[in-house]
C-alpha cells in the first residue's frame, strides 16, 4: 500500500491525529497535512472513496 493510501487509512479508518499518523508511518506531520489537503481538493473525504482505487491513480 502506498504512503498516500496508508496516511488516508490511518486518518479516516483509525481516526488518528496528524502526529500519530506521522510517527506510525515515519513521515512528517506536514506530509500528513499535505496529503489530506490534496485528497480534499480532489473531492475525497472518506476511505470508501479510495479503498479500491489503483495506487497510481491515487498518486496523480
PyMOL Python script that loads the backbone (N, CA, C, O; Angstrom):
from pymol import cmd

cmd.read_pdbstr("""\
ATOM      1  N   UNK A   1       0.856  -1.175   0.000  1.00  0.00           N
ATOM      2  CA  UNK A   1       0.000   0.000   0.000  1.00  0.00           C
ATOM      3  C   UNK A   1       0.902   1.237   0.000  1.00  0.00           C
ATOM      4  O   UNK A   1       1.900   1.284   0.719  1.00  0.00           O
ATOM      5  N   UNK A   2       0.546   2.226  -0.802  1.00  0.00           N
ATOM      6  CA  UNK A   2       1.343   3.447  -0.906  1.00  0.00           C
ATOM      7  C   UNK A   2       1.257   4.267   0.373  1.00  0.00           C
ATOM      8  O   UNK A   2       0.325   4.116   1.163  1.00  0.00           O
ATOM      9  N   UNK A   3       2.246   5.140   0.566  1.00  0.00           N
ATOM     10  CA  UNK A   3       2.236   6.034   1.735  1.00  0.00           C
ATOM     11  C   UNK A   3       0.972   6.882   1.733  1.00  0.00           C
ATOM     12  O   UNK A   3       0.363   7.098   2.781  1.00  0.00           O
ATOM     13  N   UNK A   4       0.578   7.362   0.560  1.00  0.00           N
ATOM     14  CA  UNK A   4      -0.618   8.201   0.472  1.00  0.00           C
ATOM     15  C   UNK A   4      -1.829   7.443   1.000  1.00  0.00           C
ATOM     16  O   UNK A   4      -2.582   7.957   1.827  1.00  0.00           O
ATOM     17  N   UNK A   5      -2.005   6.242   0.525  1.00  0.00           N
ATOM     18  CA  UNK A   5      -3.162   5.448   0.939  1.00  0.00           C
ATOM     19  C   UNK A   5      -3.069   5.090   2.425  1.00  0.00           C
ATOM     20  O   UNK A   5      -4.080   5.086   3.127  1.00  0.00           O
ATOM     21  N   UNK A   6      -1.870   4.794   2.899  1.00  0.00           N
ATOM     22  CA  UNK A   6      -1.678   4.477   4.315  1.00  0.00           C
ATOM     23  C   UNK A   6      -2.020   5.675   5.194  1.00  0.00           C
ATOM     24  O   UNK A   6      -2.670   5.522   6.228  1.00  0.00           O
ATOM     25  N   UNK A   7      -1.586   6.858   4.790  1.00  0.00           N
ATOM     26  CA  UNK A   7      -1.900   8.072   5.550  1.00  0.00           C
ATOM     27  C   UNK A   7      -3.408   8.248   5.635  1.00  0.00           C
ATOM     28  O   UNK A   7      -3.951   8.482   6.715  1.00  0.00           O
ATOM     29  N   UNK A   8      -4.074   8.136   4.515  1.00  0.00           N
ATOM     30  CA  UNK A   8      -5.525   8.319   4.492  1.00  0.00           C
ATOM     31  C   UNK A   8      -6.237   7.239   5.303  1.00  0.00           C
ATOM     32  O   UNK A   8      -7.227   7.526   5.976  1.00  0.00           O
ATOM     33  N   UNK A   9      -5.754   6.026   5.248  1.00  0.00           N
ATOM     34  CA  UNK A   9      -6.357   4.933   6.024  1.00  0.00           C
ATOM     35  C   UNK A   9      -6.219   5.197   7.525  1.00  0.00           C
ATOM     36  O   UNK A   9      -7.176   5.036   8.282  1.00  0.00           O
ATOM     37  N   UNK A  10      -5.038   5.599   7.939  1.00  0.00           N
ATOM     38  CA  UNK A  10      -4.820   5.873   9.367  1.00  0.00           C
ATOM     39  C   UNK A  10      -5.707   7.015   9.858  1.00  0.00           C
ATOM     40  O   UNK A  10      -6.211   6.976  10.980  1.00  0.00           O
ATOM     41  N   UNK A  11      -5.894   8.023   9.020  1.00  0.00           N
ATOM     42  CA  UNK A  11      -6.735   9.158   9.413  1.00  0.00           C
ATOM     43  C   UNK A  11      -8.211   8.793   9.390  1.00  0.00           C
ATOM     44  O   UNK A  11      -8.919   9.001  10.375  1.00  0.00           O
ATOM     45  N   UNK A  12      -8.678   8.250   8.275  1.00  0.00           N
ATOM     46  CA  UNK A  12     -10.109   8.047   8.075  1.00  0.00           C
ATOM     47  C   UNK A  12     -10.650   6.790   8.733  1.00  0.00           C
ATOM     48  O   UNK A  12     -11.781   6.796   9.219  1.00  0.00           O
ATOM     49  N   UNK A  13      -9.886   5.725   8.763  1.00  0.00           N
ATOM     50  CA  UNK A  13     -10.375   4.476   9.340  1.00  0.00           C
ATOM     51  C   UNK A  13     -10.104   4.426  10.848  1.00  0.00           C
ATOM     52  O   UNK A  13     -10.962   4.022  11.633  1.00  0.00           O
ATOM     53  N   UNK A  14      -8.903   4.842  11.230  1.00  0.00           N
ATOM     54  CA  UNK A  14      -8.497   4.724  12.629  1.00  0.00           C
ATOM     55  C   UNK A  14      -8.665   6.015  13.425  1.00  0.00           C
ATOM     56  O   UNK A  14      -8.542   6.005  14.649  1.00  0.00           O
ATOM     57  N   UNK A  15      -8.945   7.125  12.744  1.00  0.00           N
ATOM     58  CA  UNK A  15      -9.189   8.388  13.434  1.00  0.00           C
ATOM     59  C   UNK A  15      -7.991   8.946  14.176  1.00  0.00           C
ATOM     60  O   UNK A  15      -8.151   9.629  15.188  1.00  0.00           O
ATOM     61  N   UNK A  16      -6.801   8.666  13.690  1.00  0.00           N
ATOM     62  CA  UNK A  16      -5.582   9.118  14.357  1.00  0.00           C
ATOM     63  C   UNK A  16      -5.287  10.580  14.053  1.00  0.00           C
ATOM     64  O   UNK A  16      -5.715  11.122  13.034  1.00  0.00           O
ATOM     65  N   UNK A  17      -4.551  11.200  14.954  1.00  0.00           N
ATOM     66  CA  UNK A  17      -4.133  12.591  14.758  1.00  0.00           C
ATOM     67  C   UNK A  17      -3.013  12.649  13.721  1.00  0.00           C
ATOM     68  O   UNK A  17      -2.415  11.628  13.382  1.00  0.00           O
ATOM     69  N   UNK A  18      -2.736  13.856  13.221  1.00  0.00           N
ATOM     70  CA  UNK A  18      -1.634  14.034  12.268  1.00  0.00           C
ATOM     71  C   UNK A  18      -0.337  13.489  12.875  1.00  0.00           C
ATOM     72  O   UNK A  18       0.417  12.772  12.217  1.00  0.00           O
ATOM     73  N   UNK A  19      -0.097  13.839  14.125  1.00  0.00           N
ATOM     74  CA  UNK A  19       1.140  13.420  14.795  1.00  0.00           C
ATOM     75  C   UNK A  19       1.211  11.899  14.929  1.00  0.00           C
ATOM     76  O   UNK A  19       2.263  11.307  14.686  1.00  0.00           O
ATOM     77  N   UNK A  20       0.119  11.272  15.307  1.00  0.00           N
ATOM     78  CA  UNK A  20       0.098   9.814  15.448  1.00  0.00           C
ATOM     79  C   UNK A  20       0.351   9.124  14.111  1.00  0.00           C
ATOM     80  O   UNK A  20       1.100   8.150  14.039  1.00  0.00           O
ATOM     81  N   UNK A  21      -0.273   9.630  13.060  1.00  0.00           N
ATOM     82  CA  UNK A  21      -0.070   9.058  11.728  1.00  0.00           C
ATOM     83  C   UNK A  21       1.387   9.219  11.316  1.00  0.00           C
ATOM     84  O   UNK A  21       2.011   8.273  10.834  1.00  0.00           O
ATOM     85  N   UNK A  22       1.922  10.409  11.505  1.00  0.00           N
ATOM     86  CA  UNK A  22       3.309  10.690  11.126  1.00  0.00           C
ATOM     87  C   UNK A  22       4.271   9.751  11.845  1.00  0.00           C
ATOM     88  O   UNK A  22       5.148   9.160  11.215  1.00  0.00           O
ATOM     89  N   UNK A  23       4.115   9.611  13.140  1.00  0.00           N
ATOM     90  CA  UNK A  23       5.001   8.737  13.916  1.00  0.00           C
ATOM     91  C   UNK A  23       4.846   7.281  13.506  1.00  0.00           C
ATOM     92  O   UNK A  23       5.835   6.557  13.402  1.00  0.00           O
ATOM     93  N   UNK A  24       3.640   6.857  13.278  1.00  0.00           N
ATOM     94  CA  UNK A  24       3.368   5.475  12.910  1.00  0.00           C
ATOM     95  C   UNK A  24       3.980   5.097  11.562  1.00  0.00           C
ATOM     96  O   UNK A  24       4.470   3.982  11.381  1.00  0.00           O
ATOM     97  N   UNK A  25       3.944   6.040  10.620  1.00  0.00           N
ATOM     98  CA  UNK A  25       4.404   5.751   9.257  1.00  0.00           C
ATOM     99  C   UNK A  25       5.797   6.280   8.951  1.00  0.00           C
ATOM    100  O   UNK A  25       6.327   6.034   7.867  1.00  0.00           O
ATOM    101  N   UNK A  26       6.396   7.003   9.891  1.00  0.00           N
ATOM    102  CA  UNK A  26       7.747   7.521   9.671  1.00  0.00           C
ATOM    103  C   UNK A  26       7.797   8.656   8.664  1.00  0.00           C
ATOM    104  O   UNK A  26       8.758   8.781   7.906  1.00  0.00           O
ATOM    105  N   UNK A  27       6.758   9.485   8.657  1.00  0.00           N
ATOM    106  CA  UNK A  27       6.722  10.660   7.777  1.00  0.00           C
ATOM    107  C   UNK A  27       6.514  11.895   8.652  1.00  0.00           C
ATOM    108  O   UNK A  27       6.258  11.773   9.850  1.00  0.00           O
ATOM    109  N   UNK A  28       6.622  13.070   8.062  1.00  0.00           N
ATOM    110  CA  UNK A  28       6.409  14.294   8.828  1.00  0.00           C
ATOM    111  C   UNK A  28       4.916  14.585   8.966  1.00  0.00           C
ATOM    112  O   UNK A  28       4.102  14.153   8.150  1.00  0.00           O
ATOM    113  N   UNK A  29       4.582  15.324  10.012  1.00  0.00           N
ATOM    114  CA  UNK A  29       3.191  15.745  10.194  1.00  0.00           C
ATOM    115  C   UNK A  29       2.769  16.637   9.033  1.00  0.00           C
ATOM    116  O   UNK A  29       1.599  16.650   8.651  1.00  0.00           O
ATOM    117  N   UNK A  30       3.717  17.383   8.473  1.00  0.00           N
ATOM    118  CA  UNK A  30       3.437  18.219   7.308  1.00  0.00           C
ATOM    119  C   UNK A  30       3.012  17.397   6.107  1.00  0.00           C
ATOM    120  O   UNK A  30       2.117  17.790   5.359  1.00  0.00           O
ATOM    121  N   UNK A  31       3.658  16.251   5.925  1.00  0.00           N
ATOM    122  CA  UNK A  31       3.287  15.372   4.810  1.00  0.00           C
ATOM    123  C   UNK A  31       1.871  14.837   5.011  1.00  0.00           C
ATOM    124  O   UNK A  31       1.112  14.707   4.051  1.00  0.00           O
ATOM    125  N   UNK A  32       1.518  14.532   6.245  1.00  0.00           N
ATOM    126  CA  UNK A  32       0.164  14.066   6.548  1.00  0.00           C
ATOM    127  C   UNK A  32      -0.835  15.157   6.178  1.00  0.00           C
ATOM    128  O   UNK A  32      -1.841  14.887   5.522  1.00  0.00           O
ATOM    129  N   UNK A  33      -0.558  16.379   6.597  1.00  0.00           N
ATOM    130  CA  UNK A  33      -1.446  17.502   6.294  1.00  0.00           C
ATOM    131  C   UNK A  33      -1.570  17.760   4.809  1.00  0.00           C
ATOM    132  O   UNK A  33      -2.667  17.999   4.302  1.00  0.00           O
ATOM    133  N   UNK A  34      -0.448  17.713   4.110  1.00  0.00           N
ATOM    134  CA  UNK A  34      -0.445  17.936   2.663  1.00  0.00           C
ATOM    135  C   UNK A  34      -1.240  16.849   1.946  1.00  0.00           C
ATOM    136  O   UNK A  34      -2.001  17.138   1.022  1.00  0.00           O
ATOM    137  N   UNK A  35      -1.065  15.620   2.365  1.00  0.00           N
ATOM    138  CA  UNK A  35      -1.788  14.500   1.757  1.00  0.00           C
ATOM    139  C   UNK A  35      -3.291  14.657   1.948  1.00  0.00           C
ATOM    140  O   UNK A  35      -4.067  14.442   1.016  1.00  0.00           O
ATOM    141  N   UNK A  36      -3.696  15.028   3.144  1.00  0.00           N
ATOM    142  CA  UNK A  36      -5.123  15.230   3.413  1.00  0.00           C
ATOM    143  C   UNK A  36      -5.680  16.407   2.621  1.00  0.00           C
ATOM    144  O   UNK A  36      -6.810  16.348   2.134  1.00  0.00           O
ATOM    145  N   UNK A  37      -4.900  17.471   2.489  1.00  0.00           N
ATOM    146  CA  UNK A  37      -5.345  18.638   1.722  1.00  0.00           C
ATOM    147  C   UNK A  37      -5.515  18.271   0.249  1.00  0.00           C
ATOM    148  O   UNK A  37      -6.486  18.680  -0.388  1.00  0.00           O
ATOM    149  N   UNK A  38      -4.574  17.502  -0.289  1.00  0.00           N
ATOM    150  CA  UNK A  38      -4.671  17.077  -1.690  1.00  0.00           C
ATOM    151  C   UNK A  38      -5.890  16.188  -1.909  1.00  0.00           C
ATOM    152  O   UNK A  38      -6.581  16.306  -2.921  1.00  0.00           O
ATOM    153  N   UNK A  39      -6.147  15.302  -0.959  1.00  0.00           N
ATOM    154  CA  UNK A  39      -7.321  14.424  -1.065  1.00  0.00           C
ATOM    155  C   UNK A  39      -8.600  15.249  -1.048  1.00  0.00           C
ATOM    156  O   UNK A  39      -9.507  15.013  -1.846  1.00  0.00           O
ATOM    157  N   UNK A  40      -8.671  16.210  -0.147  1.00  0.00           N
ATOM    158  CA  UNK A  40      -9.865  17.052  -0.043  1.00  0.00           C
ATOM    159  C   UNK A  40     -10.076  17.848  -1.327  1.00  0.00           C
ATOM    160  O   UNK A  40     -11.203  17.965  -1.808  1.00  0.00           O
ATOM    161  N   UNK A  41      -8.997  18.393  -1.884  1.00  0.00           N
ATOM    162  CA  UNK A  41      -9.080  19.148  -3.137  1.00  0.00           C
ATOM    163  C   UNK A  41      -9.609  18.266  -4.268  1.00  0.00           C
ATOM    164  O   UNK A  41     -10.323  18.736  -5.155  1.00  0.00           O
ATOM    165  N   UNK A  42      -9.250  16.987  -4.224  1.00  0.00           N
ATOM    166  CA  UNK A  42      -9.708  16.032  -5.241  1.00  0.00           C
ATOM    167  C   UNK A  42     -11.121  15.519  -4.958  1.00  0.00           C
ATOM    168  O   UNK A  42     -11.647  14.695  -5.707  1.00  0.00           O
ATOM    169  N   UNK A  43     -11.735  16.007  -3.876  1.00  0.00           N
ATOM    170  CA  UNK A  43     -13.093  15.593  -3.543  1.00  0.00           C
ATOM    171  C   UNK A  43     -13.175  14.300  -2.760  1.00  0.00           C
ATOM    172  O   UNK A  43     -14.245  13.701  -2.646  1.00  0.00           O
ATOM    173  N   UNK A  44     -12.048  13.869  -2.221  1.00  0.00           N
ATOM    174  CA  UNK A  44     -12.004  12.625  -1.455  1.00  0.00           C
ATOM    175  C   UNK A  44     -12.068  12.954   0.029  1.00  0.00           C
ATOM    176  O   UNK A  44     -11.221  13.682   0.548  1.00  0.00           O
ATOM    177  N   UNK A  45     -13.076  12.415   0.712  1.00  0.00           N
ATOM    178  CA  UNK A  45     -13.230  12.753   2.122  1.00  0.00           C
ATOM    179  C   UNK A  45     -13.443  11.539   3.020  1.00  0.00           C
ATOM    180  O   UNK A  45     -13.571  11.682   4.236  1.00  0.00           O
ATOM    181  N   UNK A  46     -13.481  10.345   2.428  1.00  0.00           N
ATOM    182  CA  UNK A  46     -13.655   9.151   3.260  1.00  0.00           C
ATOM    183  C   UNK A  46     -13.012   7.936   2.599  1.00  0.00           C
ATOM    184  O   UNK A  46     -12.826   7.897   1.383  1.00  0.00           O
ATOM    185  N   UNK A  47     -12.682   6.961   3.415  1.00  0.00           N
ATOM    186  CA  UNK A  47     -11.962   5.769   2.983  1.00  0.00           C
ATOM    187  C   UNK A  47     -12.697   5.005   1.884  1.00  0.00           C
ATOM    188  O   UNK A  47     -12.059   4.495   0.964  1.00  0.00           O
ATOM    189  N   UNK A  48     -14.007   4.917   1.960  1.00  0.00           N
ATOM    190  CA  UNK A  48     -14.758   4.141   0.966  1.00  0.00           C
ATOM    191  C   UNK A  48     -14.562   4.667  -0.454  1.00  0.00           C
ATOM    192  O   UNK A  48     -14.770   3.933  -1.421  1.00  0.00           O
ATOM    193  N   UNK A  49     -14.164   5.924  -0.586  1.00  0.00           N
ATOM    194  CA  UNK A  49     -13.934   6.503  -1.913  1.00  0.00           C
ATOM    195  C   UNK A  49     -12.622   6.035  -2.532  1.00  0.00           C
ATOM    196  O   UNK A  49     -12.465   6.085  -3.752  1.00  0.00           O
ATOM    197  N   UNK A  50     -11.686   5.584  -1.717  1.00  0.00           N
ATOM    198  CA  UNK A  50     -10.376   5.223  -2.264  1.00  0.00           C
ATOM    199  C   UNK A  50      -9.965   3.783  -2.021  1.00  0.00           C
ATOM    200  O   UNK A  50      -8.939   3.345  -2.542  1.00  0.00           O
ATOM    201  N   UNK A  51     -10.728   3.043  -1.251  1.00  0.00           N
ATOM    202  CA  UNK A  51     -10.323   1.691  -0.881  1.00  0.00           C
ATOM    203  C   UNK A  51      -9.998   0.835  -2.103  1.00  0.00           C
ATOM    204  O   UNK A  51      -9.072   0.026  -2.050  1.00  0.00           O
ATOM    205  N   UNK A  52     -10.725   0.992  -3.184  1.00  0.00           N
ATOM    206  CA  UNK A  52     -10.489   0.189  -4.387  1.00  0.00           C
ATOM    207  C   UNK A  52      -9.785   0.951  -5.504  1.00  0.00           C
ATOM    208  O   UNK A  52      -9.671   0.445  -6.621  1.00  0.00           O
ATOM    209  N   UNK A  53      -9.313   2.157  -5.215  1.00  0.00           N
ATOM    210  CA  UNK A  53      -8.637   2.969  -6.228  1.00  0.00           C
ATOM    211  C   UNK A  53      -7.218   2.449  -6.442  1.00  0.00           C
ATOM    212  O   UNK A  53      -6.516   2.118  -5.486  1.00  0.00           O
ATOM    213  N   UNK A  54      -6.812   2.381  -7.697  1.00  0.00           N
ATOM    214  CA  UNK A  54      -5.466   1.971  -8.065  1.00  0.00           C
ATOM    215  C   UNK A  54      -4.443   2.927  -7.445  1.00  0.00           C
ATOM    216  O   UNK A  54      -4.659   4.139  -7.411  1.00  0.00           O
ATOM    217  N   UNK A  55      -3.341   2.381  -6.962  1.00  0.00           N
ATOM    218  CA  UNK A  55      -2.302   3.193  -6.312  1.00  0.00           C
ATOM    219  C   UNK A  55      -1.800   4.313  -7.225  1.00  0.00           C
ATOM    220  O   UNK A  55      -1.645   5.449  -6.778  1.00  0.00           O
ATOM    221  N   UNK A  56      -1.547   4.007  -8.488  1.00  0.00           N
ATOM    222  CA  UNK A  56      -1.033   5.010  -9.423  1.00  0.00           C
ATOM    223  C   UNK A  56      -2.037   6.137  -9.625  1.00  0.00           C
ATOM    224  O   UNK A  56      -1.651   7.304  -9.694  1.00  0.00           O
ATOM    225  N   UNK A  57      -3.304   5.805  -9.720  1.00  0.00           N
ATOM    226  CA  UNK A  57      -4.340   6.823  -9.904  1.00  0.00           C
ATOM    227  C   UNK A  57      -4.438   7.720  -8.681  1.00  0.00           C
ATOM    228  O   UNK A  57      -4.698   8.917  -8.808  1.00  0.00           O
ATOM    229  N   UNK A  58      -4.237   7.162  -7.519  1.00  0.00           N
ATOM    230  CA  UNK A  58      -4.317   7.929  -6.285  1.00  0.00           C
ATOM    231  C   UNK A  58      -3.168   8.922  -6.169  1.00  0.00           C
ATOM    232  O   UNK A  58      -3.334   9.998  -5.596  1.00  0.00           O
ATOM    233  N   UNK A  59      -2.020   8.572  -6.702  1.00  0.00           N
ATOM    234  CA  UNK A  59      -0.844   9.435  -6.615  1.00  0.00           C
ATOM    235  C   UNK A  59      -0.922  10.634  -7.553  1.00  0.00           C
ATOM    236  O   UNK A  59      -0.160  11.587  -7.390  1.00  0.00           O
ATOM    237  N   UNK A  60      -1.821  10.607  -8.527  1.00  0.00           N
ATOM    238  CA  UNK A  60      -1.909  11.699  -9.508  1.00  0.00           C
ATOM    239  C   UNK A  60      -2.468  12.951  -8.928  1.00  0.00           C
ATOM    240  O   UNK A  60      -2.601  13.952  -9.631  1.00  0.00           O
TER     241      UNK A  60
END
""", "prot")
cmd.dss("prot")
cmd.show_as("cartoon", "prot")
cmd.util.cbc("prot")
cmd.orient("prot")
